[in-house]
Amino acid sequence: MFPLAHLGFTSLLSSRNIDLKVLLLGALLPDLIDKPLGHILLPGNNGRIIAHTLLFSVLLLAIGLAWKSALPLSLGVSMHQLLDSMYLSPESSLWPMLGPFPSMDFHISNWLDSLSDPYIIITELIGLAILIAMVARRVGGKETWGRLLFPKNNLYRNDMEESQ
């Protein structure tokens, strides 16, 4: 996935109790770490290395449990890994238990070719639509996704009535 999809789908987890900025930073953090590290400093891999591992998620979860303000970061990173389907790449996601990261020659042309992939285009457009809806709702004063997704649900209707 690309940034808009990661941001959009992860933002669906936001609520009043979750710091959206920290959550969205977590949604991008694995790529912010691994892409430069994996393609520039340690070439020869697919760019899904250290920050795309279960070990990284568990470390962030431990930090989040110790410092509650970091918990949304852990949630965002876990969502990123789920959206990247890391469970389908056990050599990377379970590093270092299964040995070194898989090797792969990275070519910018492969990355550019992926921009024409219908899956990438559709998920990016959906992510963008979610972000636009979120901004529109926040500007309109309605802050939770529950209100956006379930406007007629009694649980959220009562919440809305109490806030007025």
N, C-alpha and C positions, 0 to 999 in steps of 0.2 A: 504494500500500500504506500501511498504518498501522503504528504502532510495534511491536506484538507480532509481526507478520509480519517486519518488518525485523530485529528482534532475534533471533527464532527461527531464521529461515533463515540469517542471518549467523553465528549461534553454531555452525552445523554445520561451519564452517571452523576451529573452535578446536582446539588441541592443546596439549601441554605447552610447546611452543616459542613459542606465540603468547599474548601478554597479553590475556586475555579482556576485561578492562575497557576497554582501549584499542580492541580490535576492535569491541566493542559501542557505544562512543562514536562510532566511525566510521560504524557502521550508522545512527545517528540524526543525525549532524552535518549532512548536507545540509539536512534539514528544520529543524534547530535554527537554522541560519543563514538559509535562504531563506524560510521561512514568515513570520517577523516582518519580515524585510527586504522581501519581495515583497508582503505584504498590508497592512503598516502604513506602512512608510517609503517604499516605492516602489510605490504601488498601480497597478493597471492591467495586471498580468501574472498568470500562473498559479501563482506561488509556487515555480516551479522555475526558478531563475535561476542565479546565480553558482556556488553549491556543487553544482549539478546538471550542471556542464559537464565536458567532457573536459579542458579546461585546468586546472580545479581538481584533478581526479584526478592529472594529470601533475605538477602542482606538489607535491601531497602525496607522490607516489611519489618525486620528487627529494629531498624532505625525508627520507622514509623510508630512502632509500638512503644518505643522509649520516648520519642518526641512526637506527640500527636499531630503537630503541624506538618510533619513529613509524611503522614499516612496517605494523603491524596497523591503525593509523588509516587509512592509504591503502587497505588491503584492505577494511576496513569501508565506506568511502565508495564504493569501486568496486562492491561488492556492492549497496549501496543504489541506485546508479544503474542497475545491471543489473535489480534487482527492480522499479524504477520504469519499466522499459522505455524508458529515455532514448534508446536507439538508434532508437526510432520517432519521436523529436522532434529531428531534426537542427538545426532553427533554435535550439533551446535547447542541446542537447548540444555543438554545434560552435561556439557563441558564442566569440569575436566574428567568426569567419570568414564566417558567413552573414548578418551584419547584426544588428540589435537583437533582443532577446527578443520573442517573439510577445506581442501585447497581448490581454488578456482581462479582462472584468469579473468580479471575485470577489464572490460572494454567499454568505454563510454558509449559506443554504438549500440551495445546491448541495452543499456539503460535508456537511450533515446528511442530504441525500437519499442520498449515497453510503454512509452507514452501513447502509442497508437493501439494498445491492447484495450478492447472494449471493457474488460473487467476493471482496469485501472481508470478509464474514463468515467464509467458509471459510478464507481465507488467515490471518486473525487467529486463528482457532481452531487451525489447524495450527501457527502460530508459538507460541501459548500452550502447546500440547501438547509441542512441542520443548523449550521452556524448562523446563517441569515435568519432563520426562524428564532434561534436563541436570542440574537441581538434584538430582533423586532419585539419579542416578548419582554425582554429586560427593559427596553426603552418604554414599552407600554405598561410597565409596572408589575408584570407577572413574572416572578423569578424562578419558579420550579418547573421542571419538566413534567411533573405529575399534572400540573394544571394544563400544560400544553397537550400532553398525550391523552389525558382523561378529563376533559373539561366538565363532563356531566356526571362524573363519579361522585357519589355522596361524600366519600372521605375527603376529597379535595374541595367539594362545594362547601362543606362545613369549615374547612381551613380558610377558604376565601371569605366566608361570611364573618368569621372571627376577626380577620384582619381589617375589616371595613369599619 
